[in-house]
């Protein structure tokens, strides 16, 4: 089994928001799960690519979630 501390997993996902000032999605069934990445750099590259593809839709937003922080909340929260 791989040591989870050596894997800094990140999830990239997005969707259309109800309001550009919030984070409530218009339709949860339409969320775009881009993928899970082994480090922040790979996740950031995927996020940037998807964000650029949807730049014409002001309501579309993509996010990077630090899964490693959820899996091991006692580890340093500033790790990337």
Secondary structure, DSSP 8 states (H G I E B T S, - for coil): ---GGG---EEEEEEEBSSTTS--BS-GGG-EEEEEESSHHHHHHHHHHHHHHTTT-TTEEEEEEEHHHHH-TTS-TT--
